[in-house]
Amino acid sequence: MELHKLAALVEYDGTGFAGYQRQPGGRTVQGEIETAIVKLSGAETRVHAASRTDTGVHACGQVISFWIRNDLSPDVVVRALNHYLPEDIAIRGACVIDGDFDVRRRALSRRYVYRIAHQPTRAPLVDRYCLVVKDSLNVGLMRQAARELTGVHDFASFATSLEDGETTVRVVHEARIVETEDMIECSIVANAFLRHQVRNTVGQLLRVGLEKCSPDEFADLVDRPRRASAGPAAPSRGLCLSGVRYEEPLPFAA
């Protein structure tokens, strides 16, 4: 049986996962999707992702790719995988891609959004997907600090761990903080991210908002990088991979 390569748009609630990437002894997004593909096609395949989310991190715009029998069209694959997948993962769409298309290397940027609920008490209906902060936050100072992130920088201050030979230089295209009546969203777009970079960044921005760190001190972490000096990291439950951008948008169909 001949194969074709599909890309798929994936949404998942990261609460019950030890991250995206398959690992021994842990429930992972990759592991669940690969198991579902075996049930559908009868053959094992490796699923690749545009961004590897950590434990507890959510996604509404993850992009994956895999090879599968070419008699299974994208719409059939979407319906069938959603039948086999658990309730906390959904395939939102799929399309055929060229065999040499690499969803990770061909990505121009990734967008992560961190949500902070400004509530005077705990908030059971939103706590699963955002960080609840009871204290007042100076959002103006947070915005001032966030502007320091854009451009090409060495983000070693915001890196927790590195792979062998990994550079800490990244290009941040956008760092934006949007405030509504009871929610603050920190949105960061970059060519790629270091492990825990977004959570460490948001953790430091929260210190700015609580006026425990000045915008100038935040800027110093960017301008004079010192390994793992930012943070503490914001909890993973508030973070969501909201999108991956390519030179040409992938034509996902449900």
C-alpha positions as CSV (number, residue, x, y, z in Angstrom):
1,M,0.0,0.0,0.0
2,E,1.4,3.4,-1.0
3,L,1.6,6.2,1.6
4,H,1.0,9.9,1.6
5,K,2.1,12.6,4.1
6,L,-0.5,14.6,6.0
7,A,-0.3,17.7,8.2
8,A,-2.9,18.1,10.8
9,L,-4.1,20.9,13.1
10,V,-4.3,19.7,16.7
11,E,-6.0,21.1,19.8
12,Y,-5.4,19.6,23.3
13,D,-5.9,20.2,27.0
14,G,-2.4,19.7,28.4
15,T,-3.5,19.1,32.0
16,G,-3.3,15.3,31.9
17,F,-0.1,15.1,29.7
18,A,3.6,14.9,30.5
19,G,4.1,17.1,27.5
20,Y,3.9,16.6,23.7
21,Q,6.9,14.3,23.2
22,R,6.7,10.6,23.8
23,Q,8.6,9.5,26.9
24,P,8.8,6.3,29.0
25,G,6.2,6.1,31.8
26,G,4.4,9.2,30.9
27,R,1.1,9.9,29.1
28,T,1.9,12.2,26.1
29,V,0.1,13.8,23.2
30,Q,2.5,12.2,20.7
31,G,1.9,8.8,22.2
32,E,-1.9,9.1,22.1
33,I,-1.9,10.2,18.5
34,E,0.5,7.5,17.3
35,T,-1.7,4.9,19.1
36,A,-4.8,6.2,17.4
37,I,-3.1,6.1,14.0
38,V,-2.2,2.4,14.6
39,K,-5.8,1.7,15.4
40,L,-6.9,3.4,12.2
41,S,-4.3,2.2,9.7
42,G,-2.9,-0.9,11.2
43,A,0.7,0.4,10.9
44,E,3.0,2.3,13.2
45,T,4.2,5.7,12.2
46,R,6.1,8.5,13.9
47,V,4.3,11.8,14.4
48,H,6.3,15.0,14.2
49,A,5.2,18.4,15.7
50,A,6.0,22.0,14.9
51,S,6.5,22.8,18.6
52,R,7.1,20.4,21.6
53,T,5.0,21.6,24.4
54,D,5.9,20.9,28.0
55,T,4.0,19.2,30.8
56,G,0.6,20.8,31.4
57,V,0.9,23.2,28.4
58,H,-2.2,23.4,26.2
59,A,-2.5,23.9,22.4
60,C,-5.2,25.1,20.0
61,G,-2.8,25.6,17.0
62,Q,-0.3,22.7,17.1
63,V,0.7,21.4,13.7
64,I,1.8,17.7,13.3
65,S,2.7,15.6,10.3
66,F,2.8,11.8,9.6
67,W,2.7,9.2,6.9
68,I,-0.4,7.1,6.4
69,R,-2.0,4.9,3.7
70,N,-3.0,7.1,0.7
71,D,-6.4,5.5,0.5
72,L,-7.2,7.4,3.7
73,S,-8.2,10.9,2.7
74,P,-7.7,13.9,5.1
75,D,-11.4,14.2,6.0
76,V,-11.6,10.4,6.7
77,V,-8.4,10.7,8.9
78,V,-9.8,13.6,10.8
79,R,-13.1,11.8,11.6
80,A,-11.4,8.5,12.4
81,L,-8.7,9.8,14.6
82,N,-11.2,11.9,16.6
83,H,-13.1,8.6,17.1
84,Y,-10.0,6.9,18.5
85,L,-8.4,9.8,20.4
86,P,-9.2,10.6,24.1
87,E,-11.5,13.5,24.9
88,D,-8.6,15.9,25.7
89,I,-7.2,15.8,22.1
90,A,-8.9,16.8,18.9
91,I,-7.8,16.9,15.3
92,R,-9.3,20.1,13.9
93,G,-8.3,19.6,10.3
94,A,-5.8,17.9,7.9
95,C,-4.3,18.2,4.5
96,V,-1.9,16.4,2.1
97,I,1.6,17.9,2.1
98,D,4.8,17.2,0.1
99,G,6.9,14.4,1.4
100,D,9.8,16.7,2.1
101,F,7.8,19.2,4.0
102,D,9.0,19.4,7.6
103,V,6.4,21.0,9.9
104,R,9.1,22.1,12.4
105,R,11.9,23.3,10.2
106,R,9.6,25.1,7.7
107,A,7.7,27.0,10.4
108,L,8.5,30.7,10.3
109,S,7.2,31.4,13.8
110,R,5.2,30.1,16.7
111,R,2.7,32.1,18.9
112,Y,2.3,31.3,22.5
113,V,-0.4,33.0,24.7
114,Y,-0.3,33.1,28.5
115,R,-3.6,33.9,30.2
116,I,-3.8,35.6,33.6
117,A,-7.2,35.9,35.3
118,H,-7.4,38.9,37.6
119,Q,-9.8,37.7,40.3
120,P,-10.2,38.5,44.0
121,T,-10.9,34.9,44.8
122,R,-10.1,31.5,43.2
123,A,-12.0,30.9,39.9
124,P,-12.8,27.2,39.4
125,L,-14.2,27.6,35.9
126,V,-11.0,29.3,34.5
127,D,-8.3,28.0,36.8
128,R,-7.5,25.0,34.5
129,Y,-6.5,27.2,31.6
130,C,-5.0,30.4,33.2
131,L,-3.2,31.6,36.3
132,V,-5.4,33.3,38.8
133,V,-3.8,36.4,40.4
134,K,-5.5,38.1,43.3
135,D,-3.1,41.0,43.7
136,S,-3.2,44.1,41.6
137,L,-0.9,44.1,38.5
138,N,0.5,47.2,36.9
139,V,-0.1,46.3,33.3
140,G,1.4,49.5,32.0
141,L,4.8,48.5,33.5
142,M,4.4,45.0,32.2
143,R,3.8,46.4,28.7
144,Q,6.9,48.6,29.0
145,A,9.0,45.6,30.0
146,A,7.6,43.4,27.2
147,R,8.7,45.9,24.6
148,E,12.3,44.9,25.4
149,L,11.7,41.4,24.1
150,T,11.2,42.2,20.4
151,G,14.1,41.7,18.0
152,V,17.2,39.4,18.0
153,H,18.4,38.7,21.5
154,D,20.3,36.2,23.5
155,F,17.6,34.8,25.8
156,A,19.9,32.8,28.1
157,S,18.4,34.6,31.1
158,F,15.1,33.0,30.3
159,A,16.4,29.5,29.5
160,T,16.0,26.6,32.0
161,S,17.9,23.8,30.2
162,L,19.6,23.5,26.8
163,E,20.2,20.7,24.4
164,D,23.9,20.0,23.4
165,G,25.1,22.8,21.2
166,E,21.8,24.8,21.3
167,T,22.1,28.5,20.8
168,T,20.2,30.8,23.2
169,V,19.7,33.5,20.4
170,R,16.1,33.8,19.2
171,V,14.1,36.3,17.2
172,V,11.0,37.7,18.9
173,H,8.7,39.2,16.3
174,E,6.0,40.3,18.7
175,A,5.5,40.6,22.5
176,R,2.1,42.0,23.3
177,I,0.0,42.3,26.5
178,V,-3.8,42.7,26.1
179,E,-6.0,43.5,29.1
180,T,-9.8,43.0,29.3
181,E,-12.1,43.5,32.2
182,D,-10.9,40.4,34.1
183,M,-8.2,38.8,31.9
184,I,-4.6,39.6,30.8
185,E,-3.1,37.9,27.8
186,C,0.6,37.8,27.2
187,S,1.2,36.9,23.5
188,I,4.7,36.2,22.3
189,V,5.6,35.3,18.7
190,A,9.1,34.1,17.8
191,N,11.0,32.0,15.3
192,A,11.5,29.4,18.0
193,F,11.6,29.2,21.8
194,L,13.9,27.8,24.4
195,R,12.7,25.3,26.9
196,H,10.5,27.1,29.5
197,Q,11.3,30.5,27.8
198,V,7.8,31.7,27.7
199,R,6.9,30.7,31.2
200,N,10.1,32.2,32.6
201,T,9.4,35.4,30.7
202,V,5.8,35.6,32.0
203,G,7.0,34.9,35.5
204,Q,9.4,37.8,35.3
205,L,6.7,40.0,33.7
206,L,4.5,39.2,36.7
207,R,7.2,40.4,39.0
208,V,7.2,43.7,37.1
209,G,3.5,43.9,37.3
210,L,3.7,43.3,41.1
211,E,6.4,46.0,41.2
212,K,9.0,43.6,42.5
213,C,11.1,44.2,39.5
214,S,11.4,47.4,37.4
215,P,11.2,47.6,33.6
216,D,14.9,48.6,33.6
217,E,15.8,45.5,35.6
218,F,13.8,43.4,33.2
219,A,15.6,45.0,30.3
220,D,18.9,44.2,31.9
221,L,18.1,40.5,31.8
222,V,17.6,40.8,28.0
223,D,20.6,43.1,27.4
224,R,23.1,41.2,29.7
225,P,22.0,37.6,29.6
226,R,22.8,35.5,32.6
227,R,21.8,31.8,32.4
228,A,18.5,31.0,34.1
229,S,18.4,34.3,36.1
230,A,14.7,35.1,35.2
231,G,11.6,33.8,36.7
232,P,10.4,31.9,38.7
233,A,8.5,30.3,35.9
234,A,4.7,30.9,35.6
235,P,2.7,27.7,36.0
236,S,2.2,25.7,32.9
237,R,-1.6,25.7,33.0
238,G,-1.9,29.3,31.7
239,L,0.2,28.7,28.6
240,C,-1.2,27.7,25.2
241,L,0.4,27.2,21.8
242,S,-2.1,29.2,19.7
243,G,-0.6,29.0,16.2
244,V,2.3,28.2,13.8
245,R,2.9,30.3,10.8
246,Y,4.3,29.1,7.4
247,E,5.2,30.9,4.2
248,E,2.0,29.6,2.7
249,P,-0.9,28.7,5.1
250,L,-1.7,25.0,5.2
251,P,-5.1,24.3,3.7
252,F,-6.6,22.3,6.7
253,A,-10.0,20.8,6.1
254,A,-12.2,19.2,8.7
